[in-house]
Amino acid sequence: MFRRLAAVAILSMAFASSALAADAKPHRVAIQVDQNDLQVMNLALGNATNMIQYYRDKKEEVDIDITAYGPGLHMLRADTSPVQDRIKRLKDLVFPGKIQFSACHNTMQNMEKAEGHPIQIVSDATVVPSGVVHLSELQEQGWSYVKP
């Protein structure tokens, strides 16, 4: 009888733990890139990769948004990005659905005006109206903020 009660208690705790894990909110992290610096870009991508792997190992969900604006927009420019192959690999192959890249439209417009031609963004990025507003709104929604 005691064994049966112990087994029922252990199974109940296991089911409760699984239910709590399934109901847990995903971790949400916004990473800022505002410098045209390869080290900063690689650090941001490395931070994102490490966080996704850490939470994957713990069987927890995580969503990452890397927002580039100002000189950091070069990270997401199709013509100047030194990390576009790594972005594609992370987005499509390694961590599909876990990482979002956001490009600042205000910065795009300023660069287009200064350079006299349209700016193309890598296909794995989404254009947001304003990078700083986007980061601010994510923080207001409870996202954690990281600046590498």
Buried (B, 14 or more C-beta within 10 A) or exposed (E): EEEEEEEEEEEEEEEEEEEEEEEEEEBBBBBBBBBBBEEBBBBBBEBBBEBBEEBEEEEEBBBBBBBBBBBBBBBBBEEBBBBBEBBBBBBEEBBEEBBBBBBBBBBBEBBEEEEEEEBEBBEBBEBBEBBBBBBEEBEEEEBEEBBB
